[in-house]
Amino acid sequence: MKGRATIHRDFTIARIDDRLYSAFIEHMGRAIYSGIYEPDHPTANAQGFRKDVLELVRALNIPAIRYPGGNFVSAYNWEDGIGPRDQRPVRLDLAWRSRETNQVGINEFAGWAKDAGIEMILAVNLGTRSIEEARNFVEYCNHPSGTYWSDLRRQHGVADPYDVKMWCLGNEMDGPWQIGHKEAKEYGRLADETSKAVKAFGKGIETVVCGSSNDQMASYPEWERQVLDECYENVDYISLHKYFGNSSHNTLNYLAKIDETGRYIQAIGGVIDFIKAKKRAKNDVYICFDEWNVWYHNREQDSRNWREWDWPEAPELLEEDYNLEDALLVGGLLNEFIRRSDRVKIAAIAQLVNVIAPIRAEKAGKAWATSIYFPYQFASLYGRGTALNVAVDGPRYDADAAQDVNYLDIAAVRAPDGKSVTIFAINRNPDEAMELDLALEGFPNASLIDHQVLGGDGTGAREANTSANPDRIKPRKGDKLSVGEGAVRAELPPLSYHFIRVAVK
């Protein structure tokens, strides 16, 4: 099987926003408690956060993180998480039928994010609360001093404001499962007024309005049209969410969902263009794909659990053991975001630790990287700069998720300094190797810097990194690739992911 592709230095897509490689963490399951925060853990720092987990987080170089939810935020009182810990209320979280101790709130999380080198993206509750509580939250976080909420923050030991620039206006408000679910026009109107109030706190603040919870919703894409019709000129991004699974154990169909996601992005881009034209608006609205990941391995059992259990504290929930084909899908989704970086400016993998996450952590035990950690890491570290258009020619297949799917999934990024190009390539074929001939037009004298491979070494598609075997799937040095005469030539084994970095002039 042969695949051909061409990259030209002058054929670019867009400058990639670093926030394309953001993350999401929610007060859900063990994401916070015994995930990032475990005061009794042997590695805990003075603030109670796990240093072993923090080390894995730092290695991802995450630009921004969305917090505190998720479904959790739609009934959350942010005030419960401030002030002396021994005076904070314990609440019942209706979203995940569990008990929230509020031992981690905005100030603790902000301290952790600063240690991790990550900017915060904060979500406000527009399910059970209103503009007033959102306004107060922004004042507490962003105003220097001299007002009730800013001075209260200072009394809590935080002298300098956080100056949070991005605010999410609720979460999945199109979903009937959401506490405080609203109709599209109702929500769009509320989001419009909330966005104006939030932006009144200073220049540079951006807001994200809720789009569809997924592209299978009956209201999609009419939801986006109605919501944006109400608030287009006062918001900056519309969110998209999508989770992926392979319950049918059909690998090719599973990996075709990468292309399905591209259609999702394209469709919402069309809605944005329509509303902009209808309103004769001068501003642009972009896509914030702020929840995406694989979620299916334990989904049915977890769904039964959270409907039956008796309000536990930080229960095990959505703790997926990710396998090789999951890693290939995640790598392909990141490729799709790169290819759509003219539309998608921000994306957040959901979630970061324990809950459908690239990082797993045992309570009182070890932490390790799941299989999806590595394509996420490669993209975050080396997928910054300018997205290049890649023309692809090769064998294709049809699947239920998408038609005319190329076995070769590929994206390319030129570094900000212009001195290197990174190529992310996947052979989706489960049975055949691919001979890749990739022309590098306009890049004379290119030379290989690095080539790393996941899969293609006899690892089964459904083998996973687990507590018992945390290093089953990890990158290895590639050995069947050459760079010369203006081309990259390689053999891509079946079901393999490739990180290829070349020096250019």
ABEGO torsion letter per residue (X at the ends): XBBBBBBBAABBABBBBAAAABBBBBBBEAAABGBABBAABAABBAAGBBAAAAAAAAAAGBABBBOAOEAAAAABBAAAABEBAAABBBBBBAAAGBBBAGABBAAAAAAAAAAAGBBBBBBBBAAABBAAAAAAAAAAAABABGBAAAAAAAAAGBABBAGBABBBBEBGAABAABBGBBBAAAAAAAAAAAAAAAAAAEBGBBBBBBBBABAABAAOAAAAAAAAAAAAAABABBBBBBBBBBAAGBAAAAAAAAAAAAAAAAAAAAAAAAAAAAAGBABBBBBBBABBEBBAAAAAAAAAAAAABBGBBGBBBGBBBBBAAAAAAAAAAAAAAAAAAAABABBBBOBABGBGBABBBBBGBBBBBBAAAAAAAAAAAAABEBBBBBBBBBBBBBBAABBGBBABBBBBBBBAAGABBBBBBBBABAABBBBBBBBBBGBBGBBBABBBBBEGAGBBAABBBBAABAAABBBBBBABBBBEGGBBBBBBBBGBBBBBBBBBX
